Amino acid sequence: MTPWPLTPSEVAAFATGGLAAEEIEDFRDGERHRCRAVFHRPDPRPSVHLLSSRHRLKGKGE
């Protein structure tokens, strides 16, 4: 926990280098101001489905 509360825009600043903010929630918990965030990093690899399709196509032509 940080020694001071972060604003939603400060939390959003963590979304760099391919990391994306999926949801940032700004709320009060009693007298405390809080932010809750969900981040994700999309998988840069092609999906397994695409890889298997390429393999099948390559195998048929050989």
Residue, then its C-alpha position, 0 to 999 in steps of 0.5 A: m500500500t502506498p503511503w498516499p492515495l493514488t488518483p485514478s489518472e495516476v493508477a492509469a499511468f501504470a498502463t505502459g509497455g503493452l499493459a492495458a487498464e481493463e477497469i479502474e474503479d474510484f470509490r470511497d470506503g468509509e472515509r478512505h478514498r480508494c482505487r481498484a484497477v484490473f490490468h492485462r497484457p494481451d498475449p503477443r503469440p498467435s492463438v493455438h487455433l491459428l498455429s494449428s491451422r497453419h500447420r494443417l495447411k502446410g502439411k497438405g501442400e507437401 
